Amino acid sequence: MRVEARTVPNRKFFLPLLVFVNLVVGGAWPARAQALLPHTLRLDPTRLEQQGISLVQDASQLAQFQQYDLALQRAKLATQLAPKSPEVWALLGGLYLQTNEVDNGIVALNRAEKLDSKNSAVLFALGSAYFQKADYGKSVEYLKAGLKLKPNVPGALFDLGNAYLMQRQYGNAIAQYQQAIAQEAKFWPAINNIGLIKYEEGKVDEAIQLWQKAADIDSKAAEPRLAIAVATYARKGDVEKGLNLGEFAVRLDSRYAKLDFLKENLWGEKLLADTKKLLDTPKIRATIIQLEEQRPQTTERPAE
């Protein structure tokens, strides 16, 4: 599993963007006088910087409502008005990551790091960016650097565990997940991911126990429930129970009925192979088809 801003499945830079948003909204700068730029700008560097700060505060508020395109427009202009502000570049970088413009995000975050090399949030974001680019070595490097400045951040520890997981350094991955859980006992994605590792190691009973613990923490978590269903069906030999559990999980969140989505969420080869067996059964296929038919159809607006 990775974690995203939604209900925790699929994590895509949730930590870095929220850090930047909280930094801006939480009072890192003086309160803004107005939301929009005046019609005429005087070429006063101090005033221009204040207007840039005002814009980036607007951008951070828009980001909280997931209006990323509008937020990006303001953040880009803010970097022109306040080019020496690391927070402005950091927020722009976080917004780029949130909209999957990873290379642009890295450029902006590097500018932020040059202006403030001790900003742990920037280092965490760079770690997430390089994870997205599948450069797990650099991801580990930046995440560890950020944790050195600000240790015991559950989300960053989780990200570091994921980077180790992708390098198949299972011992290191579990150690980071356990540290994240020590900081936040109900951080079920970390518990879930230890289960993913245990399953790949052939420790099915341990994996099921971990997934059940994760499911008990979040009643709406589809991922650990589907994992339990797969293990029950394929490895424990309880076909009927596995099918029932699988149907329930897929109805909770139909995205987990797609192997590509599961792979994005760091499911290993053994678990994916066993999941395919479950998803290919007539009962689960029928459930998936039914859910697809019930999905609201979006209609394109006719061109004027």
C-alpha positions as CSV (number, residue, x, y, z in Angstrom):
1,M,0.0,0.0,0.0
2,R,0.8,3.6,-0.6
3,V,-1.3,6.3,0.9
4,E,-3.4,9.1,-0.8
5,A,-5.4,11.9,0.5
6,R,-8.7,10.1,0.1
7,T,-9.2,7.3,2.7
8,V,-5.6,6.2,2.9
9,P,-5.3,3.8,-0.1
10,N,-2.6,4.6,-2.5
11,R,-0.2,7.1,-1.0
12,K,0.8,9.9,-3.5
13,F,2.6,12.7,-1.8
14,F,-0.1,13.3,0.8
15,L,2.4,14.0,3.5
16,P,4.5,16.6,1.6
17,L,1.6,18.7,0.3
18,L,-0.2,18.8,3.6
19,V,3.1,19.8,5.3
20,F,3.4,22.7,2.9
21,V,-0.2,23.7,3.2
22,N,0.0,23.6,7.0
23,L,3.2,25.6,6.8
24,V,1.5,28.4,4.8
25,V,-1.9,28.4,6.4
26,G,-0.6,27.7,9.9
27,G,1.0,31.1,10.2
28,A,4.5,30.9,8.7
29,W,3.8,34.4,7.3
30,P,1.8,37.4,8.4
31,A,-1.9,37.4,7.7
32,R,-2.6,38.5,4.1
33,A,-4.4,41.8,3.5
34,Q,-6.4,40.6,0.4
35,A,-6.9,37.5,-1.7
36,L,-6.1,38.9,-5.1
37,L,-3.4,41.1,-6.6
38,P,-4.4,44.7,-7.1
39,H,-4.9,45.9,-10.7
40,T,-1.6,47.8,-10.7
41,L,1.6,46.6,-9.1
42,R,4.3,49.0,-8.0
43,L,7.8,47.8,-8.6
44,D,8.6,47.8,-4.9
45,P,10.5,44.5,-4.0
46,T,9.0,44.4,-0.5
47,R,5.5,45.0,-1.8
48,L,6.0,42.4,-4.5
49,E,7.1,39.8,-2.0
50,Q,4.1,40.5,0.1
51,Q,1.8,40.0,-2.8
52,G,3.6,36.8,-3.6
53,I,3.0,35.6,-0.1
54,S,-0.7,36.6,-0.4
55,L,-0.9,34.6,-3.6
56,V,0.7,31.5,-2.1
57,Q,-1.6,31.6,0.8
58,D,-4.5,31.6,-1.7
59,A,-2.9,28.7,-3.4
60,S,-2.5,26.7,-0.2
61,Q,-6.2,27.2,0.6
62,L,-7.2,26.1,-2.9
63,A,-5.1,23.0,-2.5
64,Q,-7.0,22.1,0.6
65,F,-10.1,22.0,-1.5
66,Q,-8.2,20.0,-4.2
67,Q,-8.5,22.8,-6.7
68,Y,-5.0,22.1,-7.9
69,D,-5.1,23.9,-11.3
70,L,-6.1,27.2,-9.7
71,A,-3.6,26.6,-6.9
72,L,-0.8,26.0,-9.4
73,Q,-1.5,29.3,-11.3
74,R,-1.2,31.3,-8.1
75,A,1.9,29.4,-6.9
76,K,3.7,29.9,-10.2
77,L,3.0,33.7,-10.1
78,A,4.1,33.7,-6.4
79,T,7.5,32.4,-7.3
80,Q,8.0,35.3,-9.7
81,L,7.0,37.8,-7.0
82,A,8.8,36.1,-4.1
83,P,11.7,34.2,-5.8
84,K,13.8,34.1,-2.6
85,S,11.1,32.4,-0.5
86,P,11.8,28.7,0.1
87,E,8.2,28.1,1.2
88,V,6.8,29.5,-2.1
89,W,9.0,27.1,-4.1
90,A,8.2,24.2,-1.7
91,L,4.4,24.7,-2.1
92,L,4.8,24.9,-5.9
93,G,6.8,21.7,-5.8
94,G,4.2,19.9,-3.7
95,L,1.5,21.0,-6.1
96,Y,3.4,19.7,-9.0
97,L,3.8,16.3,-7.3
98,Q,0.1,16.2,-6.5
99,T,-0.7,16.7,-10.1
100,N,1.8,14.1,-11.2
101,E,4.2,16.6,-12.8
102,V,7.1,15.0,-11.1
103,D,10.0,16.5,-13.0
104,N,8.7,20.0,-12.6
105,G,8.1,19.2,-8.9
106,I,11.7,18.2,-8.5
107,V,13.0,21.4,-10.1
108,A,10.9,23.5,-7.8
109,L,11.8,21.5,-4.7
110,N,15.5,21.7,-5.5
111,R,15.1,25.5,-5.6
112,A,13.5,25.4,-2.2
113,E,16.3,23.2,-0.8
114,K,18.9,25.6,-2.1
115,L,17.2,28.4,-0.3
116,D,16.6,26.4,2.9
117,S,18.6,23.2,3.2
118,K,17.2,22.4,6.7
119,N,13.6,22.2,5.6
120,S,12.6,18.6,6.4
121,A,9.3,18.9,4.5
122,V,11.2,19.7,1.3
123,L,13.4,16.6,1.8
124,F,10.4,14.4,2.4
125,A,8.8,15.7,-0.8
126,L,11.9,15.0,-2.8
127,G,11.9,11.5,-1.3
128,S,8.4,11.0,-2.6
129,A,9.2,12.5,-6.0
130,Y,12.1,10.1,-6.6
131,F,9.9,7.2,-5.4
132,Q,7.5,8.2,-8.1
133,K,10.3,8.1,-10.6
134,A,11.3,4.6,-9.3
135,D,14.7,5.9,-8.2
136,Y,14.4,4.2,-4.8
137,G,18.0,4.9,-3.8
138,K,17.6,8.6,-4.1
139,S,14.2,8.3,-2.4
140,V,15.8,6.6,0.6
141,E,18.6,9.3,0.6
142,Y,16.2,12.2,0.9
143,L,13.8,10.6,3.3
144,K,16.6,9.7,5.7
145,A,18.0,13.2,5.4
146,G,14.6,14.6,6.3
147,L,14.1,12.2,9.2
148,K,17.5,13.2,10.5
149,L,16.2,16.8,10.8
150,K,12.8,15.8,12.0
151,P,12.6,12.3,13.3
152,N,9.5,10.3,14.2
153,V,7.2,11.6,11.4
154,P,4.9,8.6,10.8
155,G,4.2,9.4,7.1
156,A,7.9,9.9,6.3
157,L,8.8,6.7,8.1
158,F,6.1,4.9,6.1
159,D,7.5,6.3,2.8
160,L,11.0,5.2,3.7
161,G,9.6,1.7,4.5
162,N,8.0,1.7,1.0
163,A,11.3,2.7,-0.6
164,Y,13.1,-0.2,1.1
165,L,10.2,-2.5,0.2
166,M,10.7,-1.7,-3.5
167,Q,14.4,-2.5,-3.1
168,R,13.4,-5.8,-1.5
169,Q,15.2,-4.8,1.7
170,Y,12.5,-6.3,3.8
171,G,14.2,-6.1,7.2
172,N,14.8,-2.4,6.7
173,A,11.3,-1.9,5.5
174,I,9.7,-3.6,8.5
175,A,11.9,-1.6,10.8
176,Q,10.6,1.7,9.4
177,Y,7.0,0.5,9.4
178,Q,7.3,-0.5,13.0
179,Q,8.7,2.9,13.9
180,A,5.8,4.6,12.2
181,I,3.4,2.4,14.2
182,A,5.2,3.2,17.4
183,Q,4.5,6.9,16.7
184,E,0.9,6.3,15.6
185,A,-0.6,3.1,16.8
186,K,-3.6,3.2,14.4
187,F,-1.5,3.9,11.3
188,W,-2.9,0.8,9.6
189,P,-1.2,1.2,6.2
190,A,2.1,0.4,7.9
191,I,0.6,-2.7,9.6
192,N,-0.9,-3.7,6.2
193,N,2.5,-3.4,4.5
194,I,4.3,-5.6,7.0
195,G,1.6,-8.2,6.1
196,L,2.5,-7.8,2.4
197,I,6.1,-8.7,3.2
198,K,5.2,-11.6,5.4
199,Y,3.1,-13.1,2.6
200,E,5.9,-12.9,0.2
201,E,8.1,-14.6,2.7
202,G,5.6,-17.4,3.0
203,K,4.4,-16.5,6.5
204,V,0.7,-16.6,5.6
205,D,-0.7,-16.9,9.1
206,E,1.3,-13.9,10.3
207,A,0.2,-11.9,7.3
208,I,-3.5,-12.7,7.9
209,Q,-3.1,-11.6,11.6
210,L,-1.6,-8.3,10.5
211,W,-4.2,-7.6,7.9
212,Q,-7.0,-8.4,10.3
213,K,-5.4,-5.9,12.8
214,A,-5.4,-3.3,10.0
215,A,-9.0,-4.1,9.1
216,D,-10.1,-3.8,12.7
217,I,-8.6,-0.3,12.9
218,D,-10.5,1.0,9.8
219,S,-13.9,-0.5,9.0
220,K,-13.8,0.9,5.5
221,A,-10.4,-0.4,4.5
222,A,-10.8,-2.6,1.5
223,E,-7.2,-3.5,1.0
224,P,-6.5,-5.7,4.1
225,R,-9.8,-7.3,3.7
226,L,-9.1,-8.3,0.1
227,A,-5.7,-9.6,1.1
228,I,-7.3,-11.8,3.8
229,A,-9.7,-13.1,1.2
230,V,-6.9,-14.0,-1.2
231,A,-4.9,-15.7,1.5
232,T,-8.0,-17.6,2.7
233,Y,-9.0,-18.7,-0.7
234,A,-5.6,-19.6,-2.2
235,R,-3.4,-20.6,0.7
236,K,-5.8,-21.7,3.5
237,G,-8.1,-23.7,1.2
238,D,-11.3,-22.2,2.5
239,V,-12.9,-21.5,-0.9
240,E,-16.4,-20.3,0.2
241,K,-15.1,-18.1,3.0
242,G,-12.5,-16.6,0.7
243,L,-15.1,-15.8,-2.0
244,N,-17.4,-14.2,0.5
245,L,-14.6,-12.1,2.0
246,G,-13.4,-11.1,-1.5
247,E,-16.9,-10.0,-2.7
248,F,-17.3,-7.9,0.4
249,A,-13.9,-6.2,-0.1
250,V,-14.5,-5.5,-3.8
251,R,-17.8,-3.9,-2.9
252,L,-16.1,-1.7,-0.4
253,D,-13.7,-0.4,-3.1
254,S,-13.9,-1.7,-6.6
255,R,-10.5,-0.3,-7.5
256,Y,-8.9,-3.2,-5.7
257,A,-10.4,-5.6,-8.3
258,K,-7.7,-4.4,-10.7
259,L,-4.3,-6.0,-10.6
260,D,-2.5,-2.9,-11.9
261,F,-3.9,-0.9,-9.0
262,L,-2.8,-3.5,-6.5
263,K,0.7,-3.5,-8.0
264,E,0.8,0.3,-7.6
265,N,-0.1,-0.3,-4.0
266,L,3.1,-2.5,-3.6
267,W,1.5,-5.9,-3.6
268,G,4.2,-8.6,-4.3
269,E,4.4,-11.2,-7.0
270,K,3.0,-14.1,-4.9
271,L,0.1,-12.1,-3.6
272,L,-0.7,-10.8,-7.1
273,A,-0.7,-14.3,-8.6
274,D,-3.0,-15.6,-5.9
275,T,-5.2,-12.5,-6.2
276,K,-5.7,-13.2,-9.9
277,K,-7.0,-16.7,-9.1
278,L,-9.6,-15.1,-6.8
279,L,-10.6,-12.3,-9.2
280,D,-11.0,-14.8,-12.0
281,T,-13.7,-16.9,-10.2
282,P,-17.2,-16.6,-11.6
283,K,-18.6,-15.2,-8.4
284,I,-16.1,-12.3,-8.1
285,R,-16.2,-11.6,-11.9
286,A,-20.0,-11.3,-11.6
287,T,-19.6,-8.9,-8.7
288,I,-17.1,-6.8,-10.7
289,I,-19.4,-6.6,-13.7
290,Q,-22.3,-5.6,-11.5
291,L,-20.4,-2.8,-9.9
292,E,-19.2,-1.6,-13.3
293,E,-22.8,-1.5,-14.5
294,Q,-23.9,0.5,-11.4
295,R,-21.1,3.0,-11.8
296,P,-22.5,6.4,-12.8
297,Q,-21.8,7.2,-16.5
298,T,-20.2,10.6,-17.2
299,T,-21.4,12.3,-20.3
300,E,-19.3,14.8,-22.2
301,R,-20.8,18.2,-22.7
302,P,-21.5,18.9,-26.4
303,A,-19.3,21.4,-28.1
304,E,-20.9,24.7,-28.6
